Amino acid sequence: MTAALSRADLAARIAALTPGQRARLRDRVRRQVRHVQSQLTSGQLRLWQTQQRLPGRAVDVVCQAVHLTGGPADLDLLAGRVRGFADRHEALRTTFEVHGSGIRPVVHEHLPPRLARTRVTGADEAHRLALELAAEPFDLTAGPLLRVTLAEGPTPDESWLLVVVHNLVFDAWSFELLLDELARPENTAPAAAPAFSGFAREQGEWLEGPAGRKAAAYWAGEVADAPPPLPTDRPRPAQGTGRRGGRVEFAVSRAVTEAIAAAAQREAATAYTGWLAVAWAALAEFGGRQDVLLGTFTAGRDRPGTSETVGYLLNVLPVRLREAGDGSHRARTRAARTATRAALKHAAHPGELIAADAERPRVPGTHPLLDAVFVFDNLGEGGREIQGARADTRDLDKGTTRFDLTLAVYPGPDGTRGWLEYDEELYDAATARRLTERFTALAETSAGAPDGDGSQE
């Protein structure tokens, strides 16, 4: 019989473990000592309510097509990595059940993802398969909520990874963690897998503490006397729309992209702030008032350990843009910088808990406060490699929209591309095109003005 280890012996053995062995040990302990998430986070609750109001619609669904080229990808290896990733991360083993008068998450010991293998003739067929995966309704009570299809291409050096996941358990950051796992070199240990329930518990504790109360007071002031929503071509239904969406894509040159970034840098601001200033100018003109309440995304991963957490941590916060000064791009950039810096101090507060008037939502439907949202993602230089193959990811248009208007901007080394997503029940395609054209025109004007002083009035 083996004698029980003393605390000193146990500590010595743990200290002797390699970093990879310690990571695996932490993972096993987390799996055995289960955190109980008694209720949904406010972000998850909004997603659940949207799903119940729009059953069968792919509104809050991640749909990504990863094109692998330049080398034969080992699809068997990738399938195993996907299974292991889902098994390690609590969120991907979670389903949701109605319990009494509320909803609660249920964490399963094992809940394998839905994996499929196929062959495609090219990008069009691969994208069609991904959209079919996204359009298939999710059973939130039975799961699984992760679907992956691995598709061989027309040549050995070309394949696709099609990923569809419900946002209740996954966000854009989680997708990057999945790609990190697929790209992990052999003979290295997987990254740590903190439990989403730990984040949910800590968020609840933070909200009840002094920092949470201070943030709630700040946001109440930001949305007080909020401006009316932007005008629409047709009236908003009292209960919200069916969120059928269209997209208008656009592209801006490399020279304009670099000029906006440089102008922002001169004001000690980021490229995000410079593009936000352009969006403000376009929406102020569109709405006929300078006071604009615009949603923006934050990763929600400022707390220790959250950078490796899979789940829905994404936060959608309002940015109140009011004082445009002389109307120049420089003045707007400065004002946007001030507004975003102040908001970042309180960015941990869930956006769903911020409301201009709890009894009378500003916007009916999927979000009570926000009708327009600005998305920014700097694509950076180069591409990712997965097992020796170049990986290029495309976010596919599912034909749905989460908000009345969503303006997405993706600066890259060759210029900026993006799209305006609009609710087809509220806006005509011609209106969306005019707004997109005005946005790109203002971007070019801002870039061409001396020192960013060009008027946008």
Buried (B, 14 or more C-beta within 10 A) or exposed (E): EEEEEEEEEEEEEEEEEEEEEBBBEEBEEBBEEEBEBEBBBBBBBBBBBBBEBBEEBBBBBBBBBBBBBEBBBBBEEBBEBBBBBBBBBBBBBBBBEEEEEEBBBBBEEEBBBBBEEEEBEEBEBBBEBBBEBBBBEBEBEEBBBBBBBBBBBEEEBBBBBBBBBBBBBBBBBBBEBBBBBBBBEEEEBBBBBBBBBBBBBBBBEBBEEEBBEEBBEBBEEBBEEBBEBBEBBEEBEEEBBBBBBBBBEBEBBEEBBBBBBBBBEEBEBBBBBBBBBBBBBBBBBBBEEBBBBBBBBBBBBEBEEBBBBBBBBBBBBBBBBBEBEEBBBBBBBBBBBBBBEEBEEBBBBBBBBBBBEEEEBBBBBBBBBBBBBBBBBBBEEEBBEBBEBBBEBBBBBBBBBBBBBBBBBBBBEEBBBBBBBBBBBBBBEEBBBEBBBBBBEBBBBBBEBEEBEBEBE
